[in-house]
Amino acid sequence: MGRITKPKSKPPSSRTRSARRQSSPSLGLDKSLATLPRASDDPNLTSKEAVAKKVNNVVLRTRGDNGVSKKKGGKELSRQKKKRIEKAVGKAEAVMEKLERKRGDSAKRGKVVKERRDDWSVLNEKIEGEVEAVKSSAVLE
């Protein structure tokens, strides 16, 4: 196995981020300004009032007229477009009527199933009565 040589230490390039940060004049500024309260902060406000004020500012900034938005409204619809929309509405109404009819039919089938469903004891009594009737008719013949 060969030996691994140690890399030579060379000074950092002047194009690196750390070199640019070291030479930045803005880093040598006085930090006492950061601790002072902002001019917009009112010291007489309670914390709830301050929060409410900030929320109101945010709400005012985020109204719908800011930024890029799509134009609404526009030209009146053409005759063909109105006709297509009317046709689509008609189809939607037909589908809804069909769905309503299907729901009604399903409810009817559910009622029939419930009517057919009897208590097991009642069903067993009916069967026993029919069996006895068949036995008695078979004995008489």
KAZIBEL-V166405 format. One record per helix or strand. SS is the DSSP state (alpha for helix, beta for strand). FROM is the first residue (numbers start at 1). TO is the last residue. Records with the same first field share a line. If there is no record, write none. Layout:
# KAZIBEL-V166405
SS: FROM-TO ; FROM-TO
This chain:
# KAZIBEL-V166405
alpha: 17-22 ; 25-28 ; 32-35 ; 47-61 ; 79-116 ; 120-140
